[in-house]
Amino acid sequence: METYIKTLEAERIETLEAERIETLEAYLTVTGLNEYHLTKNDEEILDKFAKLSDTKSRVEEWGTYAPFFLEKILRWCQGIKELNPLHLDSLEDLSQPIYPFYGQATMNNGIISYRQLKNDVLNNKKGLPTLLIHSNNQNIVYLETPFYLKDGHGATSVLQSEQLNRYTGLYFMTTIKRVIEQRFNYNSKATKIGLKHTKIVLPILNDKIDYYFMIAFIKVIEKLVIKDLVEWTEQKIETTKEVVGQY
């Protein structure tokens, strides 16, 4: 009987391992994140970025980084429609696709709900890469879809750029948030004028913003996160083995 129980335990662990690994591998493959091992170039990118945290190195490397006003690198979108939540039912049009309705909250990436509303109240109809910056809480959202926006009396800046994509967007979000959280608060809001006159430091190459480095850096960070996830999964499997082995 004891041998039979141990056999069942071993089979259960083997099945558990296979299921977890298969699920993780499937996710990484679908998302294109299955190659998470750092290359030599990845290590160099991390080293270059790490120098910014050291004062001496930051001075030495200043030629590869420079400050920019936000209004010089991002475009403020005009004609944005803001909606009163109490009026959404009267704007409903079930013949339209479902799109996110954004507010200024930090929860759920700012999405309040998904709605089907009249086409003339829809923003970003072409689904271009877009950043939303809320003045009340300095929350920043990246999106690539048409959207509806809650009325905030102009409190949300809607920003776009020809160079904006998922990777540069994440880089911008991190860099901008670090600056505006120190510069603004609830009593001194991140208004559109205030944001336009805000400077952020970006990598440069030949006196131009180095978007290639920004993209490469975010891809390296993705690899590090996935590496941690894989190691965590392997650790959970080993822990399960130890627990089961006690019985």
N, C-alpha and C positions, 0 to 999 in steps of 0.2 A: 504493500500500500504506500509506504514511504517513497519507494522508487517511482511509483505511478504519479504521486503528487509532485515530485520534483520534475518529472517529465512534463506534466501539465504546466508547471511554473515556467520551465524553459521555453515551452511552445508559446505561452502567453507573452513572455518578454520578447521573443523573436517576432511575434505578430505585431506587438506594440512598436518595436523598433522599425519594422518595415512600414507600418502605417504612417508614423511620424516622419520618417525620412522621405517616403513617397510624397506626402502632402507638402513638405517643405521644398523638395526638389521641383515639384510641379509648379508651385508658386514662383520660385526663382526663375524657372524657365519661361513661364508666361510673361513675367515682368521684365525679362531680359537681364536679371541680376544674378544669374547662376555662375558667373565668373567674378568671384570676390577676392581673389588673391592679388596682393599688391605687386605691381611691377616696379622696376627700378625708377621709371619715370614717375610713378605714383609717389614713391618715397621722396623724390626730389621736389615734387609739388608740395608735399606736407612740410618738408624742411623750409621751403621758401616762405610758406605761410606762417610757420612757427616763429620765424625771425621777427615778425611784427609784434610779438609779445615781449620782446627784449628791447629796451630803450636804445642801447648802443647799436644793435643790429638794425633797428628801425631807422636810425639815422643813416647807417651805411647803405641800407637798401632803399632809401627814399627815392632814388632815381627810378625804381620800378613800381612805385606807388605814388598816387597824387590825389589831392582833394578835388571834388566836383560838386557844384550846386545841383540839387535834384532836378531843377527846372532845365538844366543843360543836358540831362541824360534821359529823362522821362517826359512824356507828353501828357498833360492834363486833358482828359476827354471832355468834350462839351456836349450839351444837350442831354445830360443824364436824367432819366425819369425816376423820381422818388415817389413811393406809394404809401398812402395811409393804410395801415393794416385793417382798419374798419371798413374800407371800401373795396377790399379784394373780391368779395363775393359778387359785387356789381360789375367787376371787370372780368369775371370768369368767362372763358371761351374754350369749351371742351374739344373743339376741333384743332386746337393748337398743341404742340408738343409740351411735355412737362419740363420745367426749368426751375432751378433753385431761387428761392426768395431770401435775399441776404439782409441781415440786420447788423447792428454794431456789437453784438455780444461776442465773447471769446469762445463760448462753448460751441461744439459741433462745427468748428471752422466758420462760425458766423451765419450758418444756414438755419433759418427759422423753419422753413417748410419747402415743399415742392408744389408748384402751382401751374395751372393752365390758364393764362390770362390773355387778354387782347394783345395783338401783335404790336400795336402802337405804344405800349408801355414797356416793351422789352428792350433791354440794353445789350450792347455787344452782340448784335445779331449775327455777325460773322464768326463768333466764337474765337476771337483773337486772344493771345496770352495777355492777361490783365492783372494788375495789382490793385487791391482796395486798401486804403489806409484810413482808419477811423480816428477822428480827432479826439474823441472823448477818452479813449483808453489806449491809444497808440497801437491797436491791434492791426495786423497786416494779413491779408488773404491773397493767395494766388489762385487764379482760375483760368480755364480755357473753354468757357461755355457761355452762351447767352445767359442773362440773369435778370431778375427783378430786384429792386433795391428799396428797402424800407425808408420812409421819409425821416430824415435826420436833420432837416433844415440846412442841407449842404455840408453836413459834418463828415462826409466820406469823399475822399479824393480817389478818383478812378484814373489809373495811370496805364499807359501803354508805351511801347517802343518797338522799332523794327528789330532790335536785338534781343527782345524779351522772349524767353522760352522757359521751360520748366527748370532748367539748370541755372540760367542767369537769374531767373525769378527768385529761386531759393537763396542765391548768393545776395541779391539785392535785399530780400526780406531780412536776412540775418544782419547785414551791415546797417541797413536803415533803422531797424528796431533798436539796435545797440545804441545808436546816436539819439533817436527821438525819445527813448525812455529816460535819458539823462537830461534832455533839453526841455521836454514838455511834461505836464501833468494835468490833472482835472481842472485846476484853476488857471493853467496856462496851456490851453489846448493846441494840438497840432493842426492849426488851421491851414488852408491851402496856401496862403501867403507865407506863413511860417515854414511850411514844408518846402516851398519853392526856394527859400533862402537858407535851407539846411544843407550843410556840406557832409559828404561821406567820402571815405578814402577807398579808392579802387586800384587794382593792379593796372599798370600801363606797359606798353611796348611801342617803341618809336613814337612816344608822346601821344599815343592813342590808347583808349581803354582796351585792356587785354581780355576780351571776352572768351578767347580760347582757354586762358588760364582759369577763369571763373567757372567755365563748364567742366574742365578737367578736375578742378578742386572738388566740386560737388559730387562728381562721379566717384572720386576717391573716398569721400565721406560715406557715400552709399555703400561702398565695398566694406568699410570698417563696421558699419551698422549691421550689414548682412553677416559678416564674420562673427560678430558678437552673438547674433541670433543663432547661427549654426552651432557655435560653442555652447550656448545656453541649452539648445535642444539636446545636444549630446550629453550634457551634464544631467539633464532631467531623465534621460534614458538610463544613465548609470545609477542615479539615485533610485529609480524605480527598481532596478535590478537588486540593489542593496536591501531595499524594503521588502521586496518579495522573498529574497533569500533568507530573511529572518524567520519566516514561517514554514 
